[in-house]
């Protein structure tokens, strides 16, 4: 189940390639974002200004892919 009720796992493509779980072979994923905190920004109290990574986690086993934002 996804983080929020009603969320449906879906197939995902990244850079034109179908995402397949390397653990269980699953092809359906939930999506979320995770903030990429850095020590410097945390020290300054500016965590909100850090970039976010896009995550996809397997609907079958929970394995998570992280994708860093590209410039």
Backbone as ProteinMPNN parsed JSONL, in Angstrom:
{"seq_chain_A": "XXXXXXXXXXXXXXXXXXXXXXXXXXXXXXXXXXXXXXXXXXXXXXXXXXXXXXXXXXXXXXXXXXXXXXX", "coords_chain_A": {"N_chain_A": [[0.845, -1.184, 0.0], [0.424, 2.282, -0.65], [1.797, 5.433, 0.558], [-0.363, 7.079, 1.068], [-3.837, 6.58, 1.427], [-5.677, 5.11, -1.23], [-3.814, 5.561, -3.182], [-2.339, 4.312, -6.13], [-0.192, 1.75, -7.274], [2.028, 1.967, -10.04], [3.335, 1.271, -13.367], [6.643, 2.404, -14.208], [8.749, 4.54, -16.098], [12.093, 5.437, -16.681], [14.289, 7.634, -18.127], [13.493, 6.619, -20.561], [13.483, 3.877, -20.155], [11.96, 0.943, -18.889], [11.254, 0.6, -15.481], [12.382, -1.922, -13.385], [12.197, -3.966, -10.598], [15.137, -4.968, -8.966], [15.205, -6.88, -6.993], [12.796, -8.442, -6.705], [11.695, -8.474, -9.217], [9.463, -6.984, -9.726], [7.132, -4.748, -11.372], [5.601, -2.589, -10.77], [5.215, 0.452, -9.064], [5.226, 2.727, -6.273], [5.287, 6.279, -5.891], [7.336, 8.849, -4.42], [8.76, 11.774, -2.795], [11.937, 12.718, -1.445], [13.657, 14.739, 0.772], [16.911, 16.019, 0.28], [18.957, 16.497, 2.568], [21.644, 18.611, 3.663], [24.634, 19.022, 5.61], [25.581, 21.662, 5.921], [23.397, 23.355, 5.181], [21.547, 22.516, 7.075], [22.826, 23.311, 9.432], [22.615, 26.07, 9.129], [19.917, 26.348, 9.352], [18.361, 26.11, 7.088], [17.075, 23.947, 5.864], [14.829, 23.58, 4.266], [15.562, 24.599, 1.815], [17.061, 22.751, 0.469], [17.626, 20.383, -2.204], [15.336, 17.935, -3.644], [14.998, 14.401, -3.934], [13.653, 12.095, -6.281], [11.731, 9.298, -5.58], [11.033, 5.855, -6.149], [9.257, 3.134, -5.048], [9.042, -0.366, -4.809], [6.013, -2.079, -5.243], [5.706, -4.682, -4.463], [7.892, -5.648, -2.856], [9.076, -3.478, -1.603], [11.57, -2.403, -2.203], [13.623, 0.421, -2.824], [14.176, 2.91, -5.26], [16.309, 5.668, -5.845], [16.413, 8.845, -7.326], [18.432, 11.388, -8.191], [17.974, 14.906, -8.639], [18.534, 16.249, -11.869], [20.666, 18.788, -13.31]], "CA_chain_A": [[0.0, 0.0, 0.0], [1.173, 3.52, -0.743], [1.822, 6.28, 1.736], [-1.683, 7.66, 1.274], [-4.877, 5.661, 0.97], [-6.165, 5.373, -2.577], [-2.701, 5.646, -4.128], [-2.191, 3.089, -6.909], [1.129, 1.47, -7.84], [1.988, 2.062, -11.492], [4.607, 1.069, -14.067], [7.433, 3.633, -14.279], [9.861, 4.582, -17.052], [13.113, 6.437, -16.382], [15.178, 7.803, -19.286], [12.992, 5.765, -21.63], [13.617, 2.464, -19.8], [11.014, 0.462, -17.884], [11.862, 0.312, -14.191], [12.104, -3.28, -12.916], [12.822, -4.182, -9.3], [16.207, -5.968, -9.03], [15.035, -7.87, -5.93], [11.695, -9.382, -6.941], [11.235, -8.4, -10.603], [8.217, -6.23, -9.799], [7.067, -3.684, -12.372], [4.676, -1.555, -10.301], [5.884, 1.23, -8.03], [4.654, 3.932, -5.698], [6.217, 7.398, -6.024], [7.418, 9.823, -3.33], [9.933, 12.635, -2.823], [12.684, 12.762, -0.206], [14.55, 15.894, 0.807], [18.329, 15.693, 0.378], [19.538, 17.452, 3.513], [23.097, 18.743, 3.747], [25.045, 19.509, 6.93], [25.694, 23.12, 5.917], [22.075, 23.969, 5.183], [20.935, 22.205, 8.361], [23.483, 24.188, 10.41], [22.078, 27.411, 8.928], [18.471, 26.32, 9.512], [17.767, 26.275, 5.77], [16.797, 22.617, 5.305], [13.787, 23.702, 3.252], [16.148, 25.015, 0.535], [17.765, 21.626, -0.15], [16.962, 19.696, -3.321], [14.604, 16.708, -3.329], [15.173, 13.264, -4.841], [12.424, 11.375, -6.619], [11.848, 7.895, -5.188], [10.028, 4.88, -6.554], [9.45, 1.916, -4.273], [8.351, -1.526, -5.36], [4.745, -2.425, -4.597], [5.748, -6.065, -3.975], [8.873, -5.919, -1.799], [9.479, -2.252, -0.935], [12.881, -1.908, -2.633], [13.461, 1.816, -3.238], [15.103, 3.587, -6.178], [16.472, 7.111, -5.608], [16.894, 9.574, -8.494], [18.859, 12.751, -7.864], [17.564, 15.847, -9.688], [19.584, 16.643, -12.803], [20.659, 20.238, -13.562]], "C_chain_A": [[0.882, 1.236, 0.0], [1.124, 4.311, 0.553], [0.446, 6.834, 2.075], [-2.728, 6.701, 0.73], [-5.384, 6.079, -0.405], [-5.065, 5.478, -3.613], [-2.527, 4.292, -4.821], [-0.756, 2.944, -7.408], [1.001, 1.443, -9.356], [3.326, 1.674, -12.091], [5.305, 2.421, -14.205], [8.506, 3.478, -15.343], [10.794, 5.709, -16.646], [14.085, 6.455, -17.549], [14.793, 6.833, -20.409], [13.087, 4.27, -21.368], [12.606, 2.095, -18.724], [11.765, 0.13, -16.602], [11.411, -1.078, -13.743], [12.869, -3.482, -11.618], [13.905, -5.266, -9.407], [16.076, -7.064, -7.977], [13.99, -8.911, -6.3], [11.176, -9.376, -8.38], [9.941, -7.635, -10.785], [8.287, -5.082, -10.798], [6.082, -2.591, -12.004], [5.273, -0.886, -9.065], [4.998, 2.356, -7.524], [5.714, 5.011, -5.801], [6.176, 8.267, -4.785], [8.632, 10.702, -3.553], [10.593, 12.613, -1.461], [13.648, 13.936, -0.272], [15.983, 15.432, 1.032], [19.016, 16.723, 1.275], [21.057, 17.442, 3.462], [23.439, 19.341, 5.106], [25.071, 21.033, 6.984], [24.344, 23.805, 5.989], [21.339, 23.696, 6.493], [21.51, 23.116, 9.441], [22.917, 25.604, 10.337], [20.56, 27.492, 9.102], [17.72, 26.482, 8.199], [17.483, 24.936, 5.089], [15.792, 22.684, 4.161], [14.357, 24.042, 1.876], [16.916, 23.894, -0.167], [16.939, 21.017, -1.279], [16.227, 18.455, -2.815], [14.923, 15.644, -4.38], [13.808, 12.649, -5.099], [12.66, 9.902, -6.302], [10.717, 7.086, -5.788], [10.285, 3.632, -5.726], [8.494, 0.833, -4.744], [7.106, -1.86, -4.544], [4.765, -3.831, -4.01], [6.684, -6.25, -2.786], [9.376, -4.669, -1.083], [10.849, -1.714, -1.314], [12.717, -0.504, -3.207], [14.582, 2.275, -4.157], [15.129, 5.065, -5.817], [17.011, 7.729, -6.897], [17.162, 11.014, -8.088], [18.406, 13.691, -8.975], [18.754, 16.235, -10.566], [19.513, 18.148, -13.051], [19.952, 20.58, -14.868]], "O_chain_A": [[1.965, 1.233, 0.586], [0.486, 3.901, 1.522], [0.129, 7.036, 3.247], [-2.523, 6.079, -0.312], [-5.502, 7.269, -0.697], [-5.35, 5.485, -4.811], [-2.564, 3.249, -4.168], [-0.17, 3.904, -7.908], [0.005, 0.964, -9.898], [4.349, 1.735, -11.409], [4.648, 3.457, -14.307], [9.104, 2.411, -15.478], [10.347, 6.805, -16.307], [14.64, 5.421, -17.921], [15.654, 6.301, -21.111], [12.803, 3.471, -22.26], [12.414, 2.839, -17.762], [12.794, -0.545, -16.636], [10.217, -1.377, -13.723], [14.065, -3.197, -11.551], [13.627, -6.365, -9.885], [16.767, -8.079, -8.06], [14.248, -10.112, -6.224], [10.312, -10.181, -8.728], [9.373, -7.631, -11.877], [9.352, -4.516, -11.041], [5.757, -1.748, -12.841], [5.766, -1.548, -8.151], [4.141, 2.869, -8.243], [6.908, 4.71, -5.8], [5.126, 8.419, -4.161], [9.456, 10.404, -4.417], [9.917, 12.505, -0.438], [14.368, 14.105, -1.256], [16.243, 14.566, 1.867], [19.586, 17.7, 0.788], [21.679, 16.401, 3.245], [22.641, 20.076, 5.688], [24.639, 21.63, 7.97], [24.161, 24.736, 6.773], [20.589, 24.547, 6.971], [20.767, 23.636, 10.274], [22.758, 26.264, 11.364], [19.981, 28.575, 9.011], [16.576, 26.936, 8.187], [17.635, 24.811, 3.874], [15.896, 21.928, 3.195], [13.698, 23.795, 0.866], [17.374, 24.08, -1.295], [15.713, 21.126, -1.301], [16.466, 17.987, -1.701], [15.094, 15.949, -5.56], [12.924, 12.68, -4.244], [13.67, 9.328, -6.709], [9.59, 7.565, -5.919], [11.406, 3.124, -5.701], [7.322, 1.076, -5.032], [7.147, -1.916, -3.315], [3.941, -4.152, -3.154], [6.332, -6.923, -1.817], [10.04, -4.784, -0.052], [11.259, -0.672, -0.803], [11.794, -0.252, -3.982], [15.764, 2.067, -3.883], [14.089, 5.651, -5.516], [17.951, 7.205, -7.494], [16.258, 11.754, -7.7], [18.448, 13.314, -10.146], [19.843, 16.515, -10.064], [18.428, 18.729, -13.01], [19.857, 21.753, -15.23]]}, "name": "protein", "num_of_chains": 1, "seq": "XXXXXXXXXXXXXXXXXXXXXXXXXXXXXXXXXXXXXXXXXXXXXXXXXXXXXXXXXXXXXXXXXXXXXXX"}
